[in-house]
Amino acid sequence: MSEALPRTTRRGRLLTLTALAAGLGAAAWALRGLPGSFGRNPDGRDERIRNSPQYADGTFHNAPSELVRRSEPGRSVPDSLRRAVFEKNGRTPVRPVPLVRELPPATAAEGVAVTWFGHASALVEIEGSRVLLDPIWSERCSPLSRVGPRRLHPAPVPLAALPPVDVVLISHDHYDHLDMETVKRLVHSQSAPFAVPLGIGGHLRRWGVPEHRIIELDWDETCTLGDLHLTLTAAHHFSGRSFRRNSTLWGSWVVAGPNRRVFYTGDSGYFEGYAAIGAQHGPFDAALVQIGAYDAGWADIHMTPEDAVLAHRELGGGLLLPVHWCTFNLGLHPWAEPVERLLTEAKAHDVPVAVPRPGQRIDLDAPPELDSWWTGLA
């Protein structure tokens, strides 16, 4: 009896150590690549960052706004977490999302065409040039490859199959807009530069993007690439890929050819800046407007569909193309609610809307009729 106990104890300890080692191994596997996905924050010594009107006390800030709505009373972080865990009904489609798997044409449109790949990723063809917006082709929008929000539909076309683009535009450094693996693949499959808000160049450099392919802009700065004029404009949002927030700038984009113009909101709460952007840079042939992942507690960082219509009207946005919905479950609302609310509001104000399937190309000179393809999927 006296010998059995030590053997049992040793066996139990061995099993415990084995389980612990397996757990640590699994954790290490899940966390692999994590430091790299965080990117590299600027150290604050960059003269352009320190001199930016948006930068003070070590971080970037939104422009002052009297119109931004703060969180509703009673809508706290714990409340949002509770709803995220316990109120999941309807947030994902119950049937496959219909995709269009056709590649964009070999020759870019002489007018304006937009191919939406899902979430905020899109290819804008404008007067013979191509602009790729916030591309994410990874399975998850997360610093981890095995944890985090997962795609609700596949990428419609392979990233490597895209035709040559003239520039890749990034609105901000959140994981659903700036994806490390997609950036690394674009370094090899494309030769285009990356135009980004101030500070995001640090992330790109860490991921192997050559210096000559990085263009960093502050709000209201413009870069010219051939016939393209790209202007970073304001947005009301925030940034951060790890525990530090707002060390890089965020923004929206004006994409201008010789005669045609497209606007992309990035992520933003509604603010009076849209009227100013419209007055200075509009009117636009189309605007890609964020409509999803809204909540009463997040009104200062994400627009509701009703906000999106108001912003679009103030921009002089032309055809409204809704983005930031469908692909990832990032909000607390039902999956199809953003587009349904958007269409109700747009109809009330006679705003033209096109809602493409992921992968569908929209010719702005001949936009398709709405077909409600999302109905019955959730």
Buried (B, 14 or more C-beta within 10 A) or exposed (E): EEEEEEEEEEEEEEEEEEEEEEEEEEEEEEBEEEEBBBBBBBEEEBEBBEEBEBBEEEBBBBBEBEEBBEBEEEBEEEBBEEBBEEEEEEBBBEEEBBBBEEBBEEEBBEBBBBBBBBBBBBBBBBBBBBBBBBBBBBBBBBBBBEEBBBBBBBBBBEBEEBBEBBBBBBBBBBBBBBBBBBBBBBBEBBEBBBBBBBBBBBBBBBBEBEEEBBBBBBBBBEBEBEBBBBBBBBBBBBBBBEEEEBBBBBBBBBBBBEEBBBBBBBBBBBBBBBBBBBEEBBEBBBBBBBBBBBBBBBBBBBBBBBBBBBBBBBBBBBBBBBBBBBBBBBBBBEBBBBBBBBBEBBEEEEBEBBBBBBBBBBBBEEBEEEEEBBEEBB
